[in-house]
Each structure stands twice: as C-alpha cells, then as structure tokens.
Amino acid sequence: MTSESQEHGAARRPVEDEVDVVAEETQKPAKGEKKEKKGSFWKELPVLVVVALVLALIIKTFVVQAFYIPSESMENTLLKNDRVLVNKLVYHTRDIERGDVVVFSGVDSWDGEFEMEEPSNPVAAFFRWVGTAFGIVPGERDYIKRVIGVGGDHVKCCDSKNRITVNGTPIDEESYLYPGNVPSDKFFDITVPEGRLWVMGDHRSVSLDSRSHTGDPGGGSIPVSQVIGRAFVIVWPFNRASSIDIPDTFSQPALQALGGSVPLVAGFGLAVPLVLVRRRWRGKRR
C-alpha cells in the first residue's frame, strides 16, 4: 500500500480530513451575518432614493417630463386627468410648428384656468414638487394649447364660412375641434409678433387661450421663450395611449406664404436698396 502511494506521488490525506474540509465549506452563515446583510440594504436604500430623485430631476429638466391635464380646454384631443409626455429637446433641433400641442409657462402672465391651495408646510410642498415632476398633480401655471400661428403669421377669425384663416388660408379643424364648437365665438385679427405664438385650446367654448388675452402685451400671443416643450404622446390612462400628431390641415403649402418667408422677404427688401445705392455710387466714381 505504501509503495503504491509513493508511485502516484505524495501520500493522500486521511479521509477524516476531507470530511472536515467539506463540512467547513458547506457550513451555513451565522445568524449575525444575515442581520448584517439586511442592515446594509437599509443603509443603502436612502442613497438609492436620492440617486433616483436626482436622475429624475435631470431627465425632467432637460429631456422629457410628464404633465397632468387639469381641465377640459383641450378636449377631445386630451381629456381631464390624462397624462402626457412632453419632449423638451425637440425645439433645439427644429422650430415650433403650427399644429404642435405645446406646454408653456404662464408665470407672471396668464391667470390659471384652475386654482390650487398652497402647500401648508415644507413636507407638503416637497410632495407637490415630486407629484408635478412625475405628472401626478398639475402645475398651476403650466398651460397646454395648440399652436395656430407662429411669428409673422396673420391669424384671423373668421371667413365667410366661419373658418379661422392663417395668412389668408382657411384651416380645417374638424379633426380636432370639440364636437359642436365653432372655431371661435370671438372675432380677432392679429399679426403674430416675431418670437411669439398664437395658441388656442381644442375645446374652444371653455378654453382661456390667446383670444382671452388680446388686451395683454403681445395681443394675446405668448413668448416662444415660455414654451417648455411639445406634448407628443398620451401615456395615461393606458386605454387612451396614443401619439399626438400635427393635423394634416397645417401642412398646406399656402400657410407658409407669409410666416415662413418673412425673414427672407425682409432680407430682399433690405438688399435691393443697398444694391441700387452701390451701383449709383460706383457710377459716380466713373
């Protein structure tokens, strides 16, 4: 037996040693160790919560934000208590277009379409902020409306067929206008200042939109700088989940007749006199 062991290398350990090793490796952790692991999870939980809130704040501020619909002013496109996602990056890559549904801030400008009680204490204020960030509760001074005219557009109500016209071109609002509503029960005729927007709710009979602020600076239009972003999808309730698209009527080429070409026309208007003056000056030198 000894010679066989030497032929195959070093002597093997006794069987009892192997059993002891296995027993040591399969021993269950002590009860104190379990408590230590559970304790470490609860210690890390506040950190996870803080990190989640910071990430949510960054996304809310710069990328996309959920908004709560508090009123009937955009029915039936958007219903009261709907939640929508608002893209905050899109207008860094393109201009605001007619037909876009936009969220904008009315702070120090428009009165709210609904009133909310002020939080009674800092804790309630914090939860209000969190709820607003995630679209659980509405922001009191945030509005959501449809863009009808952009800077330079001539927006008028109404033509002989009771249609709103943009740059002399009537728009067909049947696809989004609240059933039974007329395009407007108020007359208006405005050329939208540059850098501003004429906005209206789809439920015209209850919407406090640009028509209700014609006596304000800008004639009822809102500053582009106040726009938070474009509402592009309904996310709640699930049975209403859908995209918010620009209606086909706003793709009419005739709408671009004035609004989209104002800078170009102005450029030509300034360039022609300069060219004539330059030619006359060169003629005198000869």
C-alpha positions as CSV (number, residue, x, y, z in Angstrom):
1,M,0.0,0.0,0.0
2,T,2.8,2.4,0.9
3,S,4.7,1.6,-2.4
4,E,1.6,2.3,-4.5
5,S,1.1,5.6,-2.8
6,Q,4.7,6.6,-3.5
7,E,4.4,5.6,-7.1
8,H,1.5,8.0,-7.6
9,G,3.1,10.9,-5.8
10,A,2.6,12.3,-2.3
11,A,0.6,10.4,0.3
12,R,-3.1,11.2,0.3
13,R,-4.7,12.9,3.3
14,P,-6.8,10.7,5.6
15,V,-10.5,10.5,4.7
16,E,-11.4,12.2,8.0
17,D,-9.5,15.4,6.8
18,E,-11.6,15.6,3.6
19,V,-14.8,15.3,5.5
20,D,-13.8,18.2,7.8
21,V,-13.0,20.4,4.8
22,V,-16.3,19.7,3.1
23,A,-18.1,20.4,6.4
24,E,-16.3,23.7,6.8
25,E,-17.2,24.8,3.2
26,T,-20.9,24.0,3.5
27,Q,-21.4,25.5,6.9
28,K,-24.3,28.0,6.9
29,P,-23.6,31.6,7.7
30,A,-24.2,32.6,11.3
31,K,-27.4,34.4,12.2
32,G,-25.4,37.6,12.9
33,E,-24.1,37.7,9.3
34,K,-27.7,37.6,7.9
35,K,-28.7,40.6,10.0
36,E,-25.6,42.4,8.8
37,K,-26.6,42.0,5.2
38,K,-30.1,43.1,5.8
39,G,-28.8,46.1,7.7
40,S,-26.6,47.1,4.8
41,F,-29.5,47.1,2.4
42,W,-31.5,49.5,4.6
43,K,-28.4,51.7,4.9
44,E,-28.1,51.8,1.1
45,L,-31.8,52.5,0.5
46,P,-31.7,56.2,1.2
47,V,-28.8,56.6,-1.2
48,L,-30.7,54.8,-3.9
49,V,-33.7,57.0,-3.3
50,V,-31.6,60.2,-3.6
51,V,-29.9,59.0,-6.7
52,A,-33.2,58.1,-8.3
53,L,-34.6,61.6,-7.5
54,V,-31.5,63.3,-8.9
55,L,-31.8,61.3,-12.1
56,A,-35.5,62.1,-12.3
57,L,-34.8,65.8,-11.8
58,I,-32.1,65.8,-14.6
59,I,-34.5,64.0,-17.0
60,K,-37.4,66.2,-16.1
61,T,-35.3,69.4,-16.5
62,F,-33.6,68.6,-19.8
63,V,-35.2,65.7,-21.7
64,V,-38.8,64.7,-21.1
65,Q,-41.4,65.4,-18.5
66,A,-44.9,64.0,-17.6
67,F,-47.7,66.5,-17.4
68,Y,-51.2,66.2,-15.8
69,I,-54.1,67.6,-17.8
70,P,-56.2,69.5,-15.2
71,S,-59.0,71.0,-17.3
72,E,-61.3,70.4,-20.3
73,S,-59.7,73.0,-22.5
74,M,-58.1,70.5,-24.9
75,E,-61.0,68.0,-25.2
76,N,-61.4,65.7,-27.0
77,T,-57.7,65.6,-28.0
78,L,-56.8,65.5,-24.3
79,L,-59.2,64.7,-21.6
80,K,-59.2,65.9,-18.0
81,N,-56.8,63.7,-15.8
82,D,-54.9,62.4,-18.9
83,R,-51.1,62.3,-18.5
84,V,-48.9,63.3,-21.4
85,L,-45.1,63.2,-22.1
86,V,-43.5,66.5,-23.2
87,N,-40.4,66.5,-25.3
88,K,-38.0,69.3,-24.1
89,L,-35.3,68.7,-26.7
90,V,-37.3,68.8,-29.9
91,Y,-37.2,72.6,-30.2
92,H,-33.5,72.6,-30.0
93,T,-33.5,70.8,-33.3
94,R,-36.5,72.4,-35.1
95,D,-38.7,75.4,-34.8
96,I,-42.2,75.3,-33.3
97,E,-44.7,74.5,-36.0
98,R,-48.3,75.3,-36.5
99,G,-50.5,72.5,-35.1
100,D,-48.0,71.5,-32.4
101,V,-49.6,70.9,-29.0
102,V,-47.2,72.7,-26.6
103,V,-46.9,73.1,-22.8
104,F,-45.8,76.6,-21.7
105,S,-45.4,78.6,-18.5
106,G,-47.9,81.3,-17.7
107,V,-46.0,82.7,-14.7
108,D,-46.4,86.5,-14.3
109,S,-48.6,86.3,-17.5
110,W,-51.9,84.4,-17.7
111,D,-54.1,83.6,-14.8
112,G,-54.6,79.9,-14.1
113,E,-57.5,78.0,-15.6
114,F,-57.9,76.4,-12.2
115,E,-56.7,77.2,-8.6
116,M,-54.8,75.0,-6.2
117,E,-54.3,75.6,-2.5
118,E,-50.8,76.5,-1.4
119,P,-49.0,73.7,0.5
120,S,-49.4,74.0,4.2
121,N,-45.9,73.0,5.1
122,P,-42.5,72.2,3.6
123,V,-43.2,68.5,3.5
124,A,-46.4,69.0,1.6
125,A,-44.5,71.4,-0.8
126,F,-41.9,68.7,-1.4
127,F,-44.5,66.1,-2.3
128,R,-46.3,68.6,-4.5
129,W,-43.0,69.2,-6.3
130,V,-42.4,65.4,-6.7
131,G,-46.0,65.0,-7.9
132,T,-45.6,67.7,-10.5
133,A,-42.3,66.3,-11.7
134,F,-43.9,62.9,-12.4
135,G,-47.2,64.3,-13.8
136,I,-49.2,63.1,-10.8
137,V,-50.5,66.6,-10.0
138,P,-50.8,69.6,-12.3
139,G,-48.6,72.6,-12.3
140,E,-50.8,75.6,-11.5
141,R,-49.1,78.0,-14.1
142,D,-48.5,75.5,-16.8
143,Y,-50.8,75.5,-19.9
144,I,-51.3,73.2,-22.8
145,K,-52.6,74.6,-26.1
146,R,-52.4,74.1,-29.8
147,V,-50.2,76.4,-31.9
148,I,-52.4,78.1,-34.6
149,G,-50.0,80.8,-35.7
150,V,-46.2,81.5,-35.4
151,G,-44.3,84.7,-35.6
152,G,-45.2,86.7,-38.7
153,D,-48.5,84.9,-39.3
154,H,-51.7,86.8,-39.9
155,V,-54.3,84.9,-37.9
156,K,-58.0,85.9,-38.3
157,C,-61.4,84.8,-37.4
158,C,-63.4,84.2,-39.3
159,D,-64.0,84.0,-43.1
160,S,-67.4,83.7,-44.8
161,K,-67.6,80.0,-43.9
162,N,-66.8,80.6,-40.2
163,R,-63.2,79.3,-40.5
164,I,-60.1,80.6,-39.0
165,T,-57.6,81.7,-41.6
166,V,-53.8,81.8,-41.3
167,N,-52.1,84.0,-43.9
168,G,-55.4,84.1,-45.8
169,T,-55.6,80.3,-46.0
170,P,-58.6,78.6,-44.1
171,I,-57.7,75.7,-41.8
172,D,-59.9,72.7,-41.5
173,E,-60.2,72.0,-37.7
174,E,-62.9,69.3,-37.9
175,S,-60.4,66.5,-36.9
176,Y,-59.6,68.0,-33.5
177,L,-62.2,70.7,-32.7
178,Y,-64.5,69.7,-29.9
179,P,-67.8,68.4,-31.3
180,G,-70.4,71.2,-31.5
181,N,-67.9,74.0,-31.1
182,V,-67.4,76.8,-33.6
183,P,-63.8,77.7,-34.4
184,S,-64.3,80.9,-32.3
185,D,-67.1,82.9,-30.8
186,K,-64.9,85.9,-30.6
187,F,-63.6,88.0,-33.5
188,F,-59.8,88.5,-33.7
189,D,-57.4,89.8,-36.4
190,I,-53.8,89.7,-35.4
191,T,-50.4,89.6,-37.0
192,V,-48.3,87.5,-34.5
193,P,-45.2,89.3,-33.5
194,E,-41.8,87.6,-34.2
195,G,-40.7,85.4,-31.3
196,R,-44.3,84.8,-30.2
197,L,-47.2,82.2,-30.8
198,W,-50.9,82.4,-31.2
199,V,-52.3,79.4,-29.2
200,M,-55.8,78.0,-28.8
201,G,-57.5,75.1,-27.0
202,D,-59.3,72.5,-29.0
203,H,-62.4,72.9,-26.7
204,R,-63.0,76.5,-27.8
205,S,-66.1,77.2,-25.7
206,V,-64.2,76.7,-22.4
207,S,-60.6,77.4,-23.3
208,L,-59.0,80.6,-21.9
209,D,-56.5,80.9,-24.7
210,S,-54.9,83.7,-26.8
211,R,-58.4,85.1,-27.5
212,S,-58.9,85.9,-23.8
213,H,-55.7,87.9,-23.6
214,T,-55.9,90.2,-26.6
215,G,-55.6,93.2,-24.3
216,D,-52.3,91.9,-22.9
217,P,-48.8,92.8,-24.3
218,G,-48.4,90.8,-27.5
219,G,-52.1,90.9,-28.2
220,G,-52.8,87.5,-26.7
221,S,-49.7,85.8,-28.2
222,I,-47.2,84.0,-25.9
223,P,-43.4,84.3,-26.0
224,V,-41.6,81.3,-27.6
225,S,-39.2,81.5,-24.6
226,Q,-42.0,80.4,-22.3
227,V,-42.6,77.1,-24.2
228,I,-41.5,74.1,-22.1
229,G,-41.8,71.5,-24.9
230,R,-44.1,69.6,-27.2
231,A,-46.7,67.1,-26.0
232,F,-46.1,64.1,-28.2
233,V,-47.9,61.1,-26.5
234,I,-50.7,60.3,-24.1
235,V,-49.4,57.7,-21.5
236,W,-52.2,57.5,-19.1
237,P,-54.8,56.0,-18.9
238,F,-53.5,53.1,-20.8
239,N,-56.6,52.7,-22.9
240,R,-56.0,56.2,-24.3
241,A,-52.3,55.7,-25.0
242,S,-51.6,57.3,-28.4
243,S,-49.4,59.8,-30.2
244,I,-50.3,63.5,-30.5
245,D,-49.7,64.3,-34.2
246,I,-49.9,67.5,-36.2
247,P,-53.2,67.6,-38.1
248,D,-52.9,67.5,-41.9
249,T,-54.5,70.9,-42.4
250,F,-51.3,72.5,-41.1
251,S,-49.3,71.0,-43.9
252,Q,-50.9,73.3,-46.6
253,P,-48.1,75.0,-48.5
254,A,-50.2,78.2,-48.7
255,L,-49.8,78.6,-44.9
256,Q,-46.1,79.3,-45.4
257,A,-46.9,82.3,-47.7
258,L,-46.0,84.9,-45.0
259,G,-45.0,83.3,-41.7
260,G,-42.2,81.1,-43.0
261,S,-40.8,83.6,-45.6
262,V,-40.8,86.9,-43.5
263,P,-37.1,86.8,-42.8
264,L,-36.4,86.0,-46.5
265,V,-38.7,88.8,-47.7
266,A,-37.2,91.3,-45.2
267,G,-33.7,90.3,-46.4
268,F,-34.6,91.0,-50.0
269,G,-36.3,94.2,-49.0
270,L,-33.1,95.5,-47.4
271,A,-30.8,94.1,-50.1
272,V,-32.4,95.7,-53.1
273,P,-31.9,99.3,-51.9
274,L,-28.3,98.6,-50.9
275,V,-27.6,97.2,-54.4
276,L,-29.1,100.3,-56.1
277,V,-27.1,102.7,-53.9
278,R,-23.9,100.8,-54.5
279,R,-24.5,100.9,-58.3
280,R,-25.2,104.6,-58.2
281,W,-22.1,105.3,-56.1
282,R,-19.9,103.3,-58.5
283,G,-21.4,105.2,-61.4
284,K,-20.5,108.5,-59.9
285,R,-16.9,107.4,-59.4
286,R,-16.5,106.6,-63.0
